Amino acid sequence: MRDPASWSAVLVLGLALTSCVGKQPSFREPPPTSYSATRLQLEMDGASPTQVAGAVVTADFFRSADVRAMIGRLMIGPEYERTEVPVTVLSHHCWQEQFLSSPAVIGRRVTLDGRPTTIVGVAPPGFDVPKGTCFWLPRVPIASSVPNASPQPVAEGSRLAQGSPDRG
C-alpha cells in the first residue's frame, strides 16, 4: 500500500477546482483516479440509522494506491456498472467500530441511503482516503447507485503523477 500522504486531495466547490487555479495538474493516467466524498445513512439489523462518511470511487482507485483487501476483496470491473445490488468496501476503522471486527461481515447486506448494499471487503489498517471514510462505493454511470446522495460532491480528489509540479 502506498502511503496515503502521497494522495493530493482537491476540494471541489461546484465545478471550480480550487487548489489548481491557474495551474495545469498532470494526472497519473487518464481517467484520473478519483473519489467523491459524501455522507450516507447506514441502516443495519433494525438499529437506528447512522450518518457515516462514504466515498464514491473510480475503478482504478484501490489499484493506484496499491491497496489490497485485508479480508474479502475489493470491487471489480463489472461492479462499476449499474447493478441490482451495489457492493461496498469497508474501511478498517468502520469494520472495527460498526461491525466489531467480525470476519462474517463479508457478504452481509446493509442499507446505505435506503438501498441494499453488499459488503465485499475490508481495507487494510491505515488506508483512510478521504479521511474518516467508512464505506467506498463504485462510481457508476450517471444514474447513481446511491439515490439520495447529493449530486454535488463534498470533496473530490485525484492522485497526481510522480514529478508533477503540484505534488510536494
DOKELO-565575 format. One line per 5 residues: number of its first residue (from 1); for each residue x, y, z of N, C-alpha, C. Coordinates in nm, 3 decimals. Atoms other than C-alpha are relative to their C-alpha. Example, Ala and Ser with C-alpha at 12.3 -4.5 7.8 and 13.67 -1.06 7.14 Angstrom:
2
1	0.089/-0.119/0.000/1.230/-0.450/0.780/0.090/0.120/0.000 | -0.082/-0.119/-0.006/1.367/-0.106/0.714/-0.077/0.109/0.073
// end
This chain:
168
1	0.085/-0.117/0.000/0.000/0.000/0.000/0.090/0.123/0.000 | -0.073/-0.126/0.001/0.132/0.341/-0.090/-0.043/0.084/0.118 | 0.027/-0.089/-0.111/0.150/0.599/0.183/-0.116/0.094/-0.037 | 0.114/-0.088/0.030/-0.189/0.781/0.196/0.041/0.146/-0.011 | -0.045/-0.139/0.009/0.008/1.105/0.236/0.041/0.036/-0.142
6	-0.038/-0.029/0.138/0.108/1.069/-0.131/-0.122/0.037/-0.085 | 0.122/-0.040/0.071/-0.253/1.140/-0.229/-0.019/0.149/0.018 | 0.028/-0.143/-0.008/-0.337/1.500/-0.310/-0.150/0.021/-0.012 | 0.145/-0.027/0.003/-0.693/1.596/-0.219/-0.023/0.133/-0.068 | 0.037/-0.121/0.071/-0.853/1.854/-0.441/-0.145/0.029/0.035
11	0.137/-0.033/-0.038/-1.158/2.025/-0.295/-0.073/0.062/-0.118 | 0.080/-0.049/0.111/-1.436/2.099/-0.536/-0.118/0.079/0.055 | 0.118/-0.080/-0.031/-1.688/2.381/-0.498/-0.071/0.021/-0.133 | 0.066/-0.001/0.130/-1.937/2.337/-0.777/0.091/-0.066/-0.101 | -0.088/0.055/0.101/-1.718/2.290/-1.080/0.140/0.059/0.005
16	-0.132/-0.066/-0.006/-1.420/2.505/-0.970/0.098/-0.086/0.078 | -0.106/0.075/-0.064/-1.102/2.318/-0.884/0.085/0.101/0.077 | -0.058/-0.111/-0.075/-0.989/2.547/-0.604/0.150/-0.011/0.022 | -0.144/0.007/-0.029/-0.640/2.410/-0.537/0.086/0.003/-0.126 | -0.078/0.001/0.124/-0.538/2.414/-0.905/-0.025/0.123/-0.085
21	0.029/-0.121/0.075/-0.649/2.763/-1.005/0.129/0.052/-0.063 | -0.116/-0.052/0.071/-0.406/2.886/-1.271/0.108/-0.102/-0.025 | -0.101/0.104/0.019/-0.221/2.551/-1.282/-0.056/-0.109/-0.090 | 0.039/0.115/0.080/-0.231/2.251/-1.512/0.055/-0.125/0.067 | -0.053/0.120/-0.063/-0.201/1.942/-1.290/0.013/-0.113/-0.102
26	-0.017/0.115/0.089/-0.067/1.635/-1.467/-0.040/-0.125/0.076 | 0.050/0.118/-0.069/-0.257/1.323/-1.372/0.077/-0.123/-0.040 | -0.076/0.123/0.015/-0.104/0.979/-1.340/-0.036/-0.072/-0.129 | 0.046/0.064/0.123/-0.313/0.830/-1.620/-0.146/0.040/-0.022 | 0.141/-0.031/0.020/-0.645/0.912/-1.784/-0.081/-0.129/0.005
31	0.058/-0.107/-0.080/-0.905/0.887/-1.646/0.068/0.006/0.135 | -0.069/-0.010/-0.128/-0.767/1.021/-1.318/-0.066/-0.087/0.107 | 0.050/0.071/-0.116/-0.801/0.811/-1.007/-0.069/0.103/0.086 | 0.067/-0.102/-0.079/-1.060/0.992/-0.809/-0.105/-0.059/0.091 | 0.109/0.033/-0.091/-1.320/0.985/-0.538/-0.084/0.123/0.022
36	0.089/-0.107/-0.043/-1.617/1.194/-0.435/-0.048/-0.037/0.138 | 0.042/0.026/-0.137/-1.679/1.215/-0.062/-0.147/0.040/0.016 | 0.140/-0.028/-0.026/-2.036/1.210/0.063/-0.037/-0.050/0.139 | 0.053/0.053/-0.126/-2.244/1.141/0.374/-0.112/-0.096/-0.035 | 0.098/0.103/0.027/-2.459/0.828/0.380/-0.074/-0.039/0.128
41	0.080/0.049/-0.110/-2.736/0.696/0.602/0.018/-0.151/0.005 | -0.022/0.143/-0.019/-2.635/0.349/0.732/-0.109/-0.058/0.088 | 0.099/0.072/-0.079/-2.907/0.111/0.849/0.039/-0.147/-0.001 | -0.030/0.143/-0.008/-2.841/-0.240/0.975/-0.067/-0.061/0.122 | 0.056/0.080/-0.111/-3.009/-0.503/1.192/-0.108/0.073/0.080
46	0.110/-0.066/-0.069/-3.308/-0.284/1.276/0.042/0.111/0.095 | -0.047/-0.109/-0.087/-3.090/-0.032/1.464/-0.036/0.134/-0.062 | 0.027/-0.134/0.052/-3.147/0.340/1.431/0.102/0.036/-0.107 | -0.093/-0.042/0.105/-2.996/0.488/1.113/0.111/0.089/0.055 | -0.118/-0.076/-0.041/-2.649/0.641/1.150/0.058/0.069/-0.122
51	-0.070/-0.072/0.108/-2.478/0.907/0.935/0.147/-0.044/0.000 | -0.140/0.039/0.013/-2.141/0.783/0.805/0.060/0.068/-0.122 | -0.072/-0.056/0.116/-1.877/0.919/0.568/0.020/-0.111/-0.102 | -0.022/0.096/0.107/-1.854/0.746/0.234/0.075/0.067/-0.114 | -0.065/-0.054/0.119/-1.670/0.787/-0.093/-0.039/-0.086/-0.120
56	0.030/0.067/0.127/-1.770/0.701/-0.448/0.129/0.008/-0.080 | -0.134/0.006/0.058/-1.454/0.587/-0.630/0.001/-0.054/-0.142 | -0.020/0.051/0.136/-1.331/0.521/-0.982/0.059/-0.140/0.007 | -0.042/0.139/0.006/-1.236/0.171/-1.093/0.147/-0.022/0.034 | -0.143/0.018/-0.028/-0.862/0.231/-1.050/0.043/0.056/0.135
61	-0.029/-0.063/-0.129/-0.885/0.391/-0.703/0.091/-0.085/0.088 | -0.078/0.085/-0.089/-0.755/0.097/-0.497/0.130/-0.046/-0.065 | -0.120/0.045/0.072/-0.509/-0.026/-0.762/0.107/0.109/0.000 | -0.095/-0.112/0.003/-0.348/0.319/-0.790/0.065/0.023/0.135 | -0.055/-0.017/-0.135/-0.299/0.328/-0.413/0.075/-0.126/0.045
66	-0.067/0.126/-0.031/-0.156/-0.027/-0.424/-0.058/-0.062/0.126 | 0.070/0.052/-0.118/-0.418/-0.137/-0.169/-0.056/-0.138/-0.032 | 0.058/0.135/0.008/-0.517/-0.500/-0.114/-0.101/-0.011/0.114 | 0.099/0.020/-0.106/-0.821/-0.608/0.085/0.063/-0.077/0.116 | -0.048/0.072/-0.117/-0.743/-0.717/0.439/-0.078/-0.132/0.014
71	0.083/0.119/0.011/-1.035/-0.959/0.425/-0.098/0.022/-0.115 | 0.089/-0.011/0.115/-1.269/-1.033/0.136/0.078/0.047/-0.121 | -0.061/-0.050/0.123/-1.190/-0.848/-0.185/-0.038/0.145/-0.021 | 0.037/-0.135/0.040/-1.202/-0.508/-0.347/-0.105/-0.010/-0.110 | 0.100/0.000/0.107/-1.460/-0.407/-0.607/0.067/-0.033/-0.133
76	-0.054/0.040/0.131/-1.414/-0.543/-0.960/-0.076/0.069/-0.113 | 0.051/-0.071/0.117/-1.483/-0.407/-1.311/-0.150/0.006/-0.019 | 0.144/-0.007/0.026/-1.846/-0.508/-1.366/-0.080/0.071/0.109 | 0.071/-0.067/-0.109/-1.940/-0.360/-1.029/0.003/0.151/-0.013 | -0.002/-0.144/0.029/-1.859/-0.015/-1.169/-0.102/0.035/-0.107
81	0.113/-0.024/0.089/-2.163/-0.050/-1.394/-0.124/-0.014/0.086 | 0.124/0.012/-0.078/-2.525/-0.040/-1.282/-0.023/-0.146/0.036 | 0.031/0.135/-0.046/-2.606/-0.347/-1.073/-0.123/0.006/0.088 | 0.119/0.005/-0.085/-2.916/-0.458/-0.887/0.033/0.032/0.145 | -0.042/-0.024/-0.138/-2.740/-0.470/-0.551/0.145/0.048/-0.003
86	-0.137/-0.051/0.000/-2.436/-0.242/-0.528/0.086/-0.068/0.107 | -0.094/0.055/-0.097/-2.126/-0.356/-0.342/0.076/0.114/0.066 | -0.078/-0.100/-0.072/-1.909/-0.173/-0.092/0.119/-0.066/0.068 | -0.117/0.040/-0.078/-1.570/-0.199/0.078/0.000/0.087/0.125 | -0.005/-0.071/-0.127/-1.542/-0.104/0.445/0.141/0.048/0.031
91	-0.130/-0.040/-0.054/-1.260/0.094/0.600/0.027/-0.087/0.122 | -0.037/0.082/-0.115/-1.070/-0.086/0.873/-0.064/0.053/0.129 | 0.058/-0.057/-0.124/-1.187/0.157/1.145/-0.150/-0.020/0.006 | 0.146/0.022/0.002/-1.551/0.123/1.036/-0.031/-0.147/0.031 | 0.015/0.144/-0.025/-1.517/-0.257/1.036/0.012/-0.028/0.150
96	-0.019/0.020/-0.144/-1.389/-0.240/1.394/-0.114/0.060/0.081 | 0.099/-0.071/-0.081/-1.640/0.016/1.524/-0.143/-0.043/-0.027 | 0.139/0.031/0.035/-1.960/-0.070/1.337/-0.030/-0.150/-0.005 | 0.022/0.143/0.021/-1.908/-0.444/1.283/0.083/-0.087/0.094 | -0.073/0.069/-0.105/-1.693/-0.538/1.585/0.106/-0.097/-0.052
101	-0.110/0.078/0.061/-1.411/-0.676/1.363/-0.042/-0.142/-0.040 | 0.048/0.134/0.036/-1.626/-0.970/1.257/0.035/-0.035/-0.145 | -0.028/0.042/0.137/-1.494/-1.162/0.954/-0.128/-0.041/-0.075 | 0.128/0.039/0.060/-1.857/-1.267/0.894/-0.067/0.117/-0.072 | 0.057/-0.117/0.066/-1.918/-0.915/0.758/-0.001/-0.018/-0.153
106	-0.008/0.021/0.145/-1.820/-1.033/0.406/-0.127/-0.071/-0.048 | 0.126/0.053/0.053/-2.137/-1.095/0.205/-0.123/0.053/0.072 | 0.113/-0.056/-0.076/-2.353/-0.914/0.459/-0.060/0.118/-0.075 | 0.068/-0.114/0.061/-2.613/-0.671/0.331/-0.033/0.103/0.106 | 0.038/-0.114/-0.082/-2.657/-0.328/0.484/-0.079/0.093/-0.091
111	0.075/-0.098/0.079/-2.873/-0.039/0.372/0.072/0.134/0.008 | -0.064/-0.131/0.007/-2.699/0.279/0.257/-0.093/0.092/-0.078 | 0.095/-0.095/0.060/-2.932/0.570/0.184/-0.121/-0.071/-0.059 | 0.122/0.068/0.042/-3.228/0.334/0.157/0.019/-0.109/-0.103 | -0.026/0.100/0.105/-3.061/0.093/-0.087/0.084/-0.115/0.057
116	-0.080/0.114/-0.046/-2.944/-0.262/-0.003/0.136/-0.002/-0.071 | -0.137/0.001/0.050/-2.566/-0.291/-0.047/0.073/-0.118/0.064 | -0.072/0.116/-0.051/-2.342/-0.598/-0.011/0.145/0.036/0.031 | -0.139/-0.023/-0.040/-2.012/-0.575/0.178/0.086/-0.111/-0.060 | -0.086/0.100/0.064/-1.739/-0.748/-0.025/0.141/-0.003/0.056
121	-0.136/0.000/-0.052/-1.421/-0.647/0.158/0.022/0.105/0.107 | -0.045/-0.095/-0.101/-1.236/-0.459/0.429/0.140/0.046/-0.039 | -0.131/-0.058/0.033/-0.945/-0.224/0.353/0.097/-0.021/0.117 | -0.099/0.019/-0.107/-0.621/-0.260/0.548/0.005/0.119/0.095 | -0.016/-0.112/-0.093/-0.549/-0.051/0.859/0.092/0.105/-0.061
126	-0.084/-0.109/0.048/-0.403/0.289/0.776/-0.044/0.059/-0.132 | 0.049/-0.059/0.124/-0.580/0.335/0.443/-0.126/0.077/0.034 | 0.108/-0.088/-0.044/-0.808/0.633/0.512/-0.014/0.116/-0.097 | 0.011/-0.101/0.105/-0.873/0.822/0.186/-0.141/-0.001/-0.056 | -0.030/-0.120/-0.078/-1.057/1.051/0.214/-0.014/-0.029/0.149
131	-0.007/0.022/-0.145/-1.000/1.083/0.588/-0.139/-0.019/0.060 | 0.126/0.026/-0.070/-1.277/0.935/0.801/-0.101/-0.083/-0.078 | 0.093/0.079/0.082/-1.434/0.725/0.522/-0.034/-0.132/0.068 | 0.047/0.127/-0.055/-1.643/0.432/0.643/-0.024/-0.101/-0.114 | 0.034/0.087/0.113/-1.756/0.291/0.304/0.053/0.059/-0.129
136	-0.030/-0.040/0.137/-1.627/0.304/-0.054/-0.098/-0.071/-0.090 | 0.094/0.052/0.098/-1.879/0.255/-0.333/0.056/0.025/-0.139 | -0.049/-0.022/0.136/-1.807/0.214/-0.705/-0.072/0.116/-0.067 | 0.061/-0.106/0.079/-1.864/0.519/-0.924/-0.060/-0.067/-0.123 | 0.072/0.060/0.112/-2.125/0.409/-1.175/-0.042/0.109/-0.097
141	0.047/-0.103/0.092/-2.259/0.585/-1.484/-0.108/0.088/0.064 | 0.082/-0.109/-0.051/-2.475/0.893/-1.430/-0.112/-0.040/0.096 | 0.105/0.043/-0.092/-2.766/0.704/-1.268/0.069/-0.063/0.121 | -0.076/0.043/-0.117/-2.605/0.674/-0.924/-0.066/-0.116/0.072 | 0.051/0.110/-0.081/-2.638/0.364/-0.710/-0.039/0.047/0.139
146	0.037/-0.057/-0.129/-2.686/0.593/-0.409/-0.103/0.109/-0.028 | 0.103/-0.092/0.046/-3.023/0.758/-0.482/-0.010/0.132/0.074 | 0.017/-0.123/-0.076/-3.021/1.018/-0.204/0.128/0.077/0.020 | -0.127/-0.071/-0.015/-2.655/1.118/-0.226/-0.008/0.133/-0.075 | -0.001/-0.132/0.063/-2.601/1.484/-0.308/0.068/-0.006/-0.136
151	-0.064/0.001/0.131/-2.527/1.540/-0.678/0.130/0.080/-0.001 | -0.124/-0.075/-0.012/-2.253/1.786/-0.573/0.089/-0.069/0.101 | -0.088/0.066/-0.096/-1.954/1.614/-0.412/0.039/0.094/0.113 | -0.050/-0.076/-0.114/-1.847/1.725/-0.067/0.147/0.030/-0.024 | -0.142/-0.017/0.032/-1.485/1.673/-0.168/0.033/-0.099/-0.110
156	-0.042/0.090/0.105/-1.315/1.519/-0.464/0.151/0.004/-0.006 | -0.145/0.005/0.004/-0.958/1.408/-0.505/0.049/-0.085/-0.113 | -0.066/0.076/0.104/-0.721/1.268/-0.761/0.145/-0.017/0.038 | -0.142/0.022/-0.027/-0.372/1.124/-0.744/0.080/0.061/-0.113 | -0.083/-0.067/0.101/-0.118/1.342/-0.926/0.116/-0.088/-0.039
161	-0.112/0.076/0.053/0.160/1.199/-1.138/0.127/0.029/0.078 | -0.132/-0.019/-0.060/0.506/1.145/-0.993/0.073/0.110/-0.075 | -0.074/-0.108/0.065/0.714/1.456/-1.063/-0.084/0.117/-0.041 | 0.086/-0.111/0.033/0.412/1.681/-1.113/0.043/0.122/0.081 | -0.040/-0.119/-0.075/0.494/2.044/-1.016/-0.093/0.030/0.118
166	0.095/-0.024/-0.108/0.183/2.044/-0.791/0.018/-0.096/0.116 | -0.016/0.104/-0.100/0.299/1.741/-0.595/0.119/0.033/0.090 | -0.106/-0.035/-0.093/0.502/1.802/-0.281/0.103/-0.105/0.023
// end
